[in-house]
Amino acid sequence: MDQEEKNAAVIRKLKENGYRITAQRKRLIRVILENEYSSCKEIYFAARKEDQKIGMATVYRMVQLLENMELIHKEMVLRL
């Protein structure tokens, strides 16, 4: 599964569960799935390079949501 397919699968899963797919969410999903990160803080700094409006709380909420949906695992360095 390539990067675009992973992004599409995560977005599809969010939509199926009734979540709105905003540009900011799409950006965060892409950033999270592109690389391995050891913390939400690293994701935050990577995402802020692309969008200065992304806040730390938004990153934490997205990571928690993806983990709750079992799409990522924090223990496994935030990988799908």
mmCIF file as gemmi writes it, N, C-alpha and C atoms, coordinates in Angstrom:
data_model
loop_
_atom_site.group_PDB
_atom_site.id
_atom_site.type_symbol
_atom_site.label_atom_id
_atom_site.label_alt_id
_atom_site.label_comp_id
_atom_site.label_asym_id
_atom_site.label_entity_id
_atom_site.label_seq_id
_atom_site.pdbx_PDB_ins_code
_atom_site.Cartn_x
_atom_site.Cartn_y
_atom_site.Cartn_z
_atom_site.occupancy
_atom_site.B_iso_or_equiv
_atom_site.pdbx_formal_charge
_atom_site.auth_seq_id
_atom_site.auth_asym_id
_atom_site.pdbx_PDB_model_num
ATOM 1 N N . MET Axp A 1 ? 0.858 -1.174 0 1 0 ? 1 A 1
ATOM 2 C CA . MET Axp A 1 ? 0 0 0 1 0 ? 1 A 1
ATOM 3 C C . MET Axp A 1 ? 0.906 1.239 0 1 0 ? 1 A 1
ATOM 4 N N . ASP Axp A 2 ? 0.716 2.086 -0.984 1 0 ? 2 A 1
ATOM 5 C CA . ASP Axp A 2 ? 1.547 3.302 -1.05 1 0 ? 2 A 1
ATOM 6 C C . ASP Axp A 2 ? 0.947 4.402 -0.166 1 0 ? 2 A 1
ATOM 7 N N . GLN Axp A 3 ? 1.664 5.514 -0.114 1 0 ? 3 A 1
ATOM 8 C CA . GLN Axp A 3 ? 1.29 6.618 0.785 1 0 ? 3 A 1
ATOM 9 C C . GLN Axp A 3 ? -0.109 7.156 0.487 1 0 ? 3 A 1
ATOM 10 N N . GLU Axp A 4 ? -0.431 7.352 -0.776 1 0 ? 4 A 1
ATOM 11 C CA . GLU Axp A 4 ? -1.759 7.886 -1.134 1 0 ? 4 A 1
ATOM 12 C C . GLU Axp A 4 ? -2.862 6.934 -0.728 1 0 ? 4 A 1
ATOM 13 N N . GLU Axp A 5 ? -2.629 5.639 -0.89 1 0 ? 5 A 1
ATOM 14 C CA . GLU Axp A 5 ? -3.628 4.649 -0.501 1 0 ? 5 A 1
ATOM 15 C C . GLU Axp A 5 ? -3.83 4.628 1.013 1 0 ? 5 A 1
ATOM 16 N N . LYS Axp A 6 ? -2.733 4.771 1.77 1 0 ? 6 A 1
ATOM 17 C CA . LYS Axp A 6 ? -2.844 4.829 3.228 1 0 ? 6 A 1
ATOM 18 C C . LYS Axp A 6 ? -3.654 6.048 3.654 1 0 ? 6 A 1
ATOM 19 N N . ASN Axp A 7 ? -3.331 7.202 3.056 1 0 ? 7 A 1
ATOM 20 C CA . ASN Axp A 7 ? -4.07 8.434 3.375 1 0 ? 7 A 1
ATOM 21 C C . ASN Axp A 7 ? -5.545 8.255 3.068 1 0 ? 7 A 1
ATOM 22 N N . ALA Axp A 8 ? -5.845 7.71 1.888 1 0 ? 8 A 1
ATOM 23 C CA . ALA Axp A 8 ? -7.234 7.52 1.466 1 0 ? 8 A 1
ATOM 24 C C . ALA Axp A 8 ? -7.96 6.555 2.404 1 0 ? 8 A 1
ATOM 25 N N . ALA Axp A 9 ? -7.277 5.506 2.846 1 0 ? 9 A 1
ATOM 26 C CA . ALA Axp A 9 ? -7.891 4.53 3.749 1 0 ? 9 A 1
ATOM 27 C C . ALA Axp A 9 ? -8.237 5.174 5.098 1 0 ? 9 A 1
ATOM 28 N N . VAL Axp A 10 ? -7.344 5.994 5.621 1 0 ? 10 A 1
ATOM 29 C CA . VAL Axp A 10 ? -7.586 6.664 6.901 1 0 ? 10 A 1
ATOM 30 C C . VAL Axp A 10 ? -8.74 7.658 6.747 1 0 ? 10 A 1
ATOM 31 N N . ILE Axp A 11 ? -8.736 8.424 5.682 1 0 ? 11 A 1
ATOM 32 C CA . ILE Axp A 11 ? -9.806 9.401 5.44 1 0 ? 11 A 1
ATOM 33 C C . ILE Axp A 11 ? -11.149 8.695 5.284 1 0 ? 11 A 1
ATOM 34 N N . ARG Axp A 12 ? -11.163 7.591 4.555 1 0 ? 12 A 1
ATOM 35 C CA . ARG Axp A 12 ? -12.396 6.827 4.357 1 0 ? 12 A 1
ATOM 36 C C . ARG Axp A 12 ? -12.921 6.322 5.703 1 0 ? 12 A 1
ATOM 37 N N . LYS Axp A 13 ? -12.027 5.83 6.557 1 0 ? 13 A 1
ATOM 38 C CA . LYS Axp A 13 ? -12.416 5.327 7.861 1 0 ? 13 A 1
ATOM 39 C C . LYS Axp A 13 ? -13.001 6.445 8.737 1 0 ? 13 A 1
ATOM 40 N N . LEU Axp A 14 ? -12.377 7.619 8.686 1 0 ? 14 A 1
ATOM 41 C CA . LEU Axp A 14 ? -12.902 8.757 9.444 1 0 ? 14 A 1
ATOM 42 C C . LEU Axp A 14 ? -14.303 9.137 8.955 1 0 ? 14 A 1
ATOM 43 N N . LYS Axp A 15 ? -14.473 9.198 7.638 1 0 ? 15 A 1
ATOM 44 C CA . LYS Axp A 15 ? -15.789 9.541 7.069 1 0 ? 15 A 1
ATOM 45 C C . LYS Axp A 15 ? -16.839 8.521 7.478 1 0 ? 15 A 1
ATOM 46 N N . GLU Axp A 16 ? -16.469 7.247 7.437 1 0 ? 16 A 1
ATOM 47 C CA . GLU Axp A 16 ? -17.401 6.176 7.82 1 0 ? 16 A 1
ATOM 48 C C . GLU Axp A 16 ? -17.867 6.338 9.267 1 0 ? 16 A 1
ATOM 49 N N . ASN Axp A 17 ? -17.028 6.92 10.084 1 0 ? 17 A 1
ATOM 50 C CA . ASN Axp A 17 ? -17.349 7.114 11.492 1 0 ? 17 A 1
ATOM 51 C C . ASN Axp A 17 ? -17.911 8.503 11.784 1 0 ? 17 A 1
ATOM 52 N N . GLY Axp A 18 ? -18.252 9.231 10.736 1 0 ? 18 A 1
ATOM 53 C CA . GLY Axp A 18 ? -18.95 10.495 10.895 1 0 ? 18 A 1
ATOM 54 C C . GLY Axp A 18 ? -18.091 11.723 11.142 1 0 ? 18 A 1
ATOM 55 N N . TYR Axp A 19 ? -16.789 11.625 10.92 1 0 ? 19 A 1
ATOM 56 C CA . TYR Axp A 19 ? -15.905 12.772 11.133 1 0 ? 19 A 1
ATOM 57 C C . TYR Axp A 19 ? -15.8 13.606 9.861 1 0 ? 19 A 1
ATOM 58 N N . ARG Axp A 20 ? -15.81 14.926 10.05 1 0 ? 20 A 1
ATOM 59 C CA . ARG Axp A 20 ? -15.596 15.839 8.923 1 0 ? 20 A 1
ATOM 60 C C . ARG Axp A 20 ? -14.135 15.775 8.521 1 0 ? 20 A 1
ATOM 61 N N . ILE Axp A 21 ? -13.9 15.87 7.231 1 0 ? 21 A 1
ATOM 62 C CA . ILE Axp A 21 ? -12.529 15.833 6.727 1 0 ? 21 A 1
ATOM 63 C C . ILE Axp A 21 ? -12.164 17.243 6.271 1 0 ? 21 A 1
ATOM 64 N N . THR Axp A 22 ? -11.458 17.935 7.126 1 0 ? 22 A 1
ATOM 65 C CA . THR Axp A 22 ? -11.032 19.3 6.829 1 0 ? 22 A 1
ATOM 66 C C . THR Axp A 22 ? -9.647 19.273 6.186 1 0 ? 22 A 1
ATOM 67 N N . ALA Axp A 23 ? -9.261 20.388 5.609 1 0 ? 23 A 1
ATOM 68 C CA . ALA Axp A 23 ? -7.926 20.494 5.013 1 0 ? 23 A 1
ATOM 69 C C . ALA Axp A 23 ? -6.855 20.267 6.077 1 0 ? 23 A 1
ATOM 70 N N . GLN Axp A 24 ? -7.103 20.769 7.269 1 0 ? 24 A 1
ATOM 71 C CA . GLN Axp A 24 ? -6.141 20.606 8.357 1 0 ? 24 A 1
ATOM 72 C C . GLN Axp A 24 ? -6.004 19.135 8.761 1 0 ? 24 A 1
ATOM 73 N N . ARG Axp A 25 ? -7.115 18.423 8.814 1 0 ? 25 A 1
ATOM 74 C CA . ARG Axp A 25 ? -7.064 16.992 9.132 1 0 ? 25 A 1
ATOM 75 C C . ARG Axp A 25 ? -6.323 16.226 8.045 1 0 ? 25 A 1
ATOM 76 N N . LYS Axp A 26 ? -6.611 16.538 6.798 1 0 ? 26 A 1
ATOM 77 C CA . LYS Axp A 26 ? -5.905 15.876 5.687 1 0 ? 26 A 1
ATOM 78 C C . LYS Axp A 26 ? -4.404 16.099 5.803 1 0 ? 26 A 1
ATOM 79 N N . ARG Axp A 27 ? -4.027 17.323 6.087 1 0 ? 27 A 1
ATOM 80 C CA . ARG Axp A 27 ? -2.606 17.668 6.215 1 0 ? 27 A 1
ATOM 81 C C . ARG Axp A 27 ? -1.967 16.886 7.356 1 0 ? 27 A 1
ATOM 82 N N . LEU Axp A 28 ? -2.624 16.842 8.495 1 0 ? 28 A 1
ATOM 83 C CA . LEU Axp A 28 ? -2.087 16.116 9.644 1 0 ? 28 A 1
ATOM 84 C C . LEU Axp A 28 ? -1.977 14.62 9.367 1 0 ? 28 A 1
ATOM 85 N N . ILE Axp A 29 ? -2.973 14.057 8.733 1 0 ? 29 A 1
ATOM 86 C CA . ILE Axp A 29 ? -2.929 12.631 8.389 1 0 ? 29 A 1
ATOM 87 C C . ILE Axp A 29 ? -1.728 12.359 7.496 1 0 ? 29 A 1
ATOM 88 N N . ARG Axp A 30 ? -1.54 13.187 6.492 1 0 ? 30 A 1
ATOM 89 C CA . ARG Axp A 30 ? -0.412 13.006 5.58 1 0 ? 30 A 1
ATOM 90 C C . ARG Axp A 30 ? 0.911 13.107 6.332 1 0 ? 30 A 1
ATOM 91 N N . VAL Axp A 31 ? 1.044 14.134 7.165 1 0 ? 31 A 1
ATOM 92 C CA . VAL Axp A 31 ? 2.285 14.331 7.926 1 0 ? 31 A 1
ATOM 93 C C . VAL Axp A 31 ? 2.54 13.13 8.841 1 0 ? 31 A 1
ATOM 94 N N . ILE Axp A 32 ? 1.516 12.673 9.545 1 0 ? 32 A 1
ATOM 95 C CA . ILE Axp A 32 ? 1.661 11.553 10.473 1 0 ? 32 A 1
ATOM 96 C C . ILE Axp A 32 ? 2.084 10.283 9.739 1 0 ? 32 A 1
ATOM 97 N N . LEU Axp A 33 ? 1.486 10.036 8.582 1 0 ? 33 A 1
ATOM 98 C CA . LEU Axp A 33 ? 1.763 8.794 7.875 1 0 ? 33 A 1
ATOM 99 C C . LEU Axp A 33 ? 3.04 8.828 7.042 1 0 ? 33 A 1
ATOM 100 N N . GLU Axp A 34 ? 3.544 10.019 6.755 1 0 ? 34 A 1
ATOM 101 C CA . GLU Axp A 34 ? 4.749 10.13 5.918 1 0 ? 34 A 1
ATOM 102 C C . GLU Axp A 34 ? 6.013 9.67 6.617 1 0 ? 34 A 1
ATOM 103 N N . ASN Axp A 35 ? 6.136 9.911 7.897 1 0 ? 35 A 1
ATOM 104 C CA . ASN Axp A 35 ? 7.375 9.653 8.62 1 0 ? 35 A 1
ATOM 105 C C . ASN Axp A 35 ? 7.107 8.972 9.943 1 0 ? 35 A 1
ATOM 106 N N . GLU Axp A 36 ? 8.175 8.514 10.57 1 0 ? 36 A 1
ATOM 107 C CA . GLU Axp A 36 ? 8.082 7.992 11.925 1 0 ? 36 A 1
ATOM 108 C C . GLU Axp A 36 ? 8.377 9.134 12.892 1 0 ? 36 A 1
ATOM 109 N N . TYR Axp A 37 ? 7.549 9.227 13.917 1 0 ? 37 A 1
ATOM 110 C CA . TYR Axp A 37 ? 7.726 10.266 14.925 1 0 ? 37 A 1
ATOM 111 C C . TYR Axp A 37 ? 7.745 9.621 16.293 1 0 ? 37 A 1
ATOM 112 N N . SER Axp A 38 ? 8.505 10.197 17.198 1 0 ? 38 A 1
ATOM 113 C CA . SER Axp A 38 ? 8.564 9.648 18.548 1 0 ? 38 A 1
ATOM 114 C C . SER Axp A 38 ? 7.66 10.401 19.512 1 0 ? 38 A 1
ATOM 115 N N . SER Axp A 39 ? 7.056 11.498 19.049 1 0 ? 39 A 1
ATOM 116 C CA . SER Axp A 39 ? 6.177 12.258 19.934 1 0 ? 39 A 1
ATOM 117 C C . SER Axp A 39 ? 5.223 13.133 19.125 1 0 ? 39 A 1
ATOM 118 N N . CYS Axp A 40 ? 4.17 13.565 19.798 1 0 ? 40 A 1
ATOM 119 C CA . CYS Axp A 40 ? 3.228 14.498 19.178 1 0 ? 40 A 1
ATOM 120 C C . CYS Axp A 40 ? 3.916 15.827 18.897 1 0 ? 40 A 1
ATOM 121 N N . LYS Axp A 41 ? 4.877 16.164 19.715 1 0 ? 41 A 1
ATOM 122 C CA . LYS Axp A 41 ? 5.609 17.416 19.53 1 0 ? 41 A 1
ATOM 123 C C . LYS Axp A 41 ? 6.335 17.423 18.182 1 0 ? 41 A 1
ATOM 124 N N . GLU Axp A 42 ? 6.923 16.299 17.806 1 0 ? 42 A 1
ATOM 125 C CA . GLU Axp A 42 ? 7.59 16.201 16.5 1 0 ? 42 A 1
ATOM 126 C C . GLU Axp A 42 ? 6.588 16.355 15.359 1 0 ? 42 A 1
ATOM 127 N N . ILE Axp A 43 ? 5.426 15.746 15.515 1 0 ? 43 A 1
ATOM 128 C CA . ILE Axp A 43 ? 4.38 15.883 14.494 1 0 ? 43 A 1
ATOM 129 C C . ILE Axp A 43 ? 3.964 17.341 14.395 1 0 ? 43 A 1
ATOM 130 N N . TYR Axp A 44 ? 3.794 17.971 15.541 1 0 ? 44 A 1
ATOM 131 C CA . TYR Axp A 44 ? 3.411 19.379 15.593 1 0 ? 44 A 1
ATOM 132 C C . TYR Axp A 44 ? 4.394 20.25 14.818 1 0 ? 44 A 1
ATOM 133 N N . PHE Axp A 45 ? 5.688 20.086 15.075 1 0 ? 45 A 1
ATOM 134 C CA . PHE Axp A 45 ? 6.685 20.912 14.392 1 0 ? 45 A 1
ATOM 135 C C . PHE Axp A 45 ? 6.718 20.635 12.891 1 0 ? 45 A 1
ATOM 136 N N . ALA Axp A 46 ? 6.542 19.382 12.503 1 0 ? 46 A 1
ATOM 137 C CA . ALA Axp A 46 ? 6.515 19.041 11.074 1 0 ? 46 A 1
ATOM 138 C C . ALA Axp A 46 ? 5.284 19.66 10.4 1 0 ? 46 A 1
ATOM 139 N N . ALA Axp A 47 ? 4.14 19.589 11.062 1 0 ? 47 A 1
ATOM 140 C CA . ALA Axp A 47 ? 2.907 20.135 10.504 1 0 ? 47 A 1
ATOM 141 C C . ALA Axp A 47 ? 2.95 21.661 10.447 1 0 ? 47 A 1
ATOM 142 N N . ARG Axp A 48 ? 3.558 22.29 11.447 1 0 ? 48 A 1
ATOM 143 C CA . ARG Axp A 48 ? 3.645 23.759 11.475 1 0 ? 48 A 1
ATOM 144 C C . ARG Axp A 48 ? 4.494 24.31 10.336 1 0 ? 48 A 1
ATOM 145 N N . LYS Axp A 49 ? 5.399 23.509 9.812 1 0 ? 49 A 1
ATOM 146 C CA . LYS Axp A 49 ? 6.195 23.955 8.667 1 0 ? 49 A 1
ATOM 147 C C . LYS Axp A 49 ? 5.3 24.192 7.457 1 0 ? 49 A 1
ATOM 148 N N . GLU Axp A 50 ? 4.184 23.464 7.4 1 0 ? 50 A 1
ATOM 149 C CA . GLU Axp A 50 ? 3.255 23.577 6.275 1 0 ? 50 A 1
ATOM 150 C C . GLU Axp A 50 ? 2.077 24.498 6.566 1 0 ? 50 A 1
ATOM 151 N N . ASP Axp A 51 ? 1.68 24.562 7.82 1 0 ? 51 A 1
ATOM 152 C CA . ASP Axp A 51 ? 0.507 25.353 8.186 1 0 ? 51 A 1
ATOM 153 C C . ASP Axp A 51 ? 0.695 25.933 9.587 1 0 ? 51 A 1
ATOM 154 N N . GLN Axp A 52 ? 0.942 27.218 9.656 1 0 ? 52 A 1
ATOM 155 C CA . GLN Axp A 52 ? 1.19 27.895 10.933 1 0 ? 52 A 1
ATOM 156 C C . GLN Axp A 52 ? -0.04 27.911 11.841 1 0 ? 52 A 1
ATOM 157 N N . LYS Axp A 53 ? -1.213 27.614 11.297 1 0 ? 53 A 1
ATOM 158 C CA . LYS Axp A 53 ? -2.44 27.662 12.086 1 0 ? 53 A 1
ATOM 159 C C . LYS Axp A 53 ? -2.677 26.394 12.901 1 0 ? 53 A 1
ATOM 160 N N . ILE Axp A 54 ? -1.944 25.327 12.614 1 0 ? 54 A 1
ATOM 161 C CA . ILE Axp A 54 ? -2.131 24.073 13.347 1 0 ? 54 A 1
ATOM 162 C C . ILE Axp A 54 ? -1.602 24.234 14.768 1 0 ? 54 A 1
ATOM 163 N N . GLY Axp A 55 ? -2.441 23.879 15.723 1 0 ? 55 A 1
ATOM 164 C CA . GLY Axp A 55 ? -2.062 23.993 17.125 1 0 ? 55 A 1
ATOM 165 C C . GLY Axp A 55 ? -1.695 22.646 17.733 1 0 ? 55 A 1
ATOM 166 N N . MET Axp A 56 ? -0.993 22.702 18.834 1 0 ? 56 A 1
ATOM 167 C CA . MET Axp A 56 ? -0.575 21.481 19.523 1 0 ? 56 A 1
ATOM 168 C C . MET Axp A 56 ? -1.783 20.643 19.941 1 0 ? 56 A 1
ATOM 169 N N . ALA Axp A 57 ? -2.835 21.294 20.425 1 0 ? 57 A 1
ATOM 170 C CA . ALA Axp A 57 ? -4.036 20.561 20.849 1 0 ? 57 A 1
ATOM 171 C C . ALA Axp A 57 ? -4.662 19.808 19.679 1 0 ? 57 A 1
ATOM 172 N N . THR Axp A 58 ? -4.64 20.405 18.501 1 0 ? 58 A 1
ATOM 173 C CA . THR Axp A 58 ? -5.18 19.758 17.31 1 0 ? 58 A 1
ATOM 174 C C . THR Axp A 58 ? -4.399 18.49 16.997 1 0 ? 58 A 1
ATOM 175 N N . VAL Axp A 59 ? -3.085 18.564 17.118 1 0 ? 59 A 1
ATOM 176 C CA . VAL Axp A 59 ? -2.239 17.39 16.869 1 0 ? 59 A 1
ATOM 177 C C . VAL Axp A 59 ? -2.564 16.3 17.883 1 0 ? 59 A 1
ATOM 178 N N . TYR Axp A 60 ? -2.618 16.648 19.161 1 0 ? 60 A 1
ATOM 179 C CA . TYR Axp A 60 ? -2.92 15.657 20.19 1 0 ? 60 A 1
ATOM 180 C C . TYR Axp A 60 ? -4.287 15.009 19.952 1 0 ? 60 A 1
ATOM 181 N N . ARG Axp A 61 ? -5.286 15.822 19.62 1 0 ? 61 A 1
ATOM 182 C CA . ARG Axp A 61 ? -6.624 15.27 19.365 1 0 ? 61 A 1
ATOM 183 C C . ARG Axp A 61 ? -6.616 14.326 18.171 1 0 ? 61 A 1
ATOM 184 N N . MET Axp A 62 ? -5.906 14.697 17.096 1 0 ? 62 A 1
ATOM 185 C CA . MET Axp A 62 ? -5.868 13.849 15.91 1 0 ? 62 A 1
ATOM 186 C C . MET Axp A 62 ? -5.149 12.536 16.198 1 0 ? 62 A 1
ATOM 187 N N . VAL Axp A 63 ? -4.029 12.603 16.892 1 0 ? 63 A 1
ATOM 188 C CA . VAL Axp A 63 ? -3.292 11.385 17.235 1 0 ? 63 A 1
ATOM 189 C C . VAL Axp A 63 ? -4.17 10.491 18.106 1 0 ? 63 A 1
ATOM 190 N N . GLN Axp A 64 ? -4.857 11.075 19.091 1 0 ? 64 A 1
ATOM 191 C CA . GLN Axp A 64 ? -5.73 10.298 19.969 1 0 ? 64 A 1
ATOM 192 C C . GLN Axp A 64 ? -6.873 9.671 19.181 1 0 ? 64 A 1
ATOM 193 N N . LEU Axp A 65 ? -7.467 10.424 18.282 1 0 ? 65 A 1
ATOM 194 C CA . LEU Axp A 65 ? -8.556 9.906 17.448 1 0 ? 65 A 1
ATOM 195 C C . LEU Axp A 65 ? -8.078 8.733 16.6 1 0 ? 65 A 1
ATOM 196 N N . LEU Axp A 66 ? -6.936 8.902 15.937 1 0 ? 66 A 1
ATOM 197 C CA . LEU Axp A 66 ? -6.41 7.829 15.09 1 0 ? 66 A 1
ATOM 198 C C . LEU Axp A 66 ? -6.042 6.603 15.916 1 0 ? 66 A 1
ATOM 199 N N . GLU Axp A 67 ? -5.54 6.832 17.114 1 0 ? 67 A 1
ATOM 200 C CA . GLU Axp A 67 ? -5.211 5.701 17.986 1 0 ? 67 A 1
ATOM 201 C C . GLU Axp A 67 ? -6.487 5.004 18.472 1 0 ? 67 A 1
ATOM 202 N N . ASN Axp A 68 ? -7.492 5.772 18.859 1 0 ? 68 A 1
ATOM 203 C CA . ASN Axp A 68 ? -8.764 5.19 19.31 1 0 ? 68 A 1
ATOM 204 C C . ASN Axp A 68 ? -9.415 4.354 18.217 1 0 ? 68 A 1
ATOM 205 N N . MET Axp A 69 ? -9.222 4.771 16.975 1 0 ? 69 A 1
ATOM 206 C CA . MET Axp A 69 ? -9.777 4.032 15.836 1 0 ? 69 A 1
ATOM 207 C C . MET Axp A 69 ? -8.845 2.909 15.381 1 0 ? 69 A 1
ATOM 208 N N . GLU Axp A 70 ? -7.755 2.731 16.113 1 0 ? 70 A 1
ATOM 209 C CA . GLU Axp A 70 ? -6.759 1.694 15.831 1 0 ? 70 A 1
ATOM 210 C C . GLU Axp A 70 ? -6.138 1.833 14.446 1 0 ? 70 A 1
ATOM 211 N N . LEU Axp A 71 ? -5.952 3.076 14.021 1 0 ? 71 A 1
ATOM 212 C CA . LEU Axp A 71 ? -5.309 3.351 12.74 1 0 ? 71 A 1
ATOM 213 C C . LEU Axp A 71 ? -3.815 3.601 12.91 1 0 ? 71 A 1
ATOM 214 N N . ILE Axp A 72 ? -3.423 3.996 14.126 1 0 ? 72 A 1
ATOM 215 C CA . ILE Axp A 72 ? -2.009 4.135 14.473 1 0 ? 72 A 1
ATOM 216 C C . ILE Axp A 72 ? -1.838 3.619 15.898 1 0 ? 72 A 1
ATOM 217 N N . HIS Axp A 73 ? -0.584 3.4 16.273 1 0 ? 73 A 1
ATOM 218 C CA . HIS Axp A 73 ? -0.272 2.956 17.627 1 0 ? 73 A 1
ATOM 219 C C . HIS Axp A 73 ? 0.869 3.8 18.148 1 0 ? 73 A 1
ATOM 220 N N . LYS Axp A 74 ? 0.622 4.558 19.193 1 0 ? 74 A 1
ATOM 221 C CA . LYS Axp A 74 ? 1.661 5.435 19.75 1 0 ? 74 A 1
ATOM 222 C C . LYS Axp A 74 ? 2.879 4.637 20.18 1 0 ? 74 A 1
ATOM 223 N N . GLU Axp A 75 ? 2.657 3.46 20.733 1 0 ? 75 A 1
ATOM 224 C CA . GLU Axp A 75 ? 3.776 2.649 21.213 1 0 ? 75 A 1
ATOM 225 C C . GLU Axp A 75 ? 4.706 2.233 20.084 1 0 ? 75 A 1
ATOM 226 N N . MET Axp A 76 ? 4.186 2.179 18.886 1 0 ? 76 A 1
ATOM 227 C CA . MET Axp A 76 ? 4.99 1.757 17.744 1 0 ? 76 A 1
ATOM 228 C C . MET Axp A 76 ? 5.455 2.963 16.937 1 0 ? 76 A 1
ATOM 229 N N . VAL Axp A 77 ? 5.824 4.006 17.618 1 0 ? 77 A 1
ATOM 230 C CA . VAL Axp A 77 ? 6.377 5.227 17.028 1 0 ? 77 A 1
ATOM 231 C C . VAL Axp A 77 ? 5.427 5.829 15.995 1 0 ? 77 A 1
ATOM 232 N N . LEU Axp A 78 ? 4.157 5.853 16.338 1 0 ? 78 A 1
ATOM 233 C CA . LEU Axp A 78 ? 3.146 6.506 15.52 1 0 ? 78 A 1
ATOM 234 C C . LEU Axp A 78 ? 3.192 6.075 14.059 1 0 ? 78 A 1
ATOM 235 N N . ARG Axp A 79 ? 3.154 4.798 13.827 1 0 ? 79 A 1
ATOM 236 C CA . ARG Axp A 79 ? 3.111 4.274 12.451 1 0 ? 79 A 1
ATOM 237 C C . ARG Axp A 79 ? 1.792 3.575 12.22 1 0 ? 79 A 1
ATOM 238 N N . LEU Axp A 80 ? 1.324 3.604 10.994 1 0 ? 80 A 1
ATOM 239 C CA . LEU Axp A 80 ? 0.101 2.916 10.601 1 0 ? 80 A 1
ATOM 240 C C . LEU Axp A 80 ? 0.398 1.442 10.531 1 0 ? 80 A 1
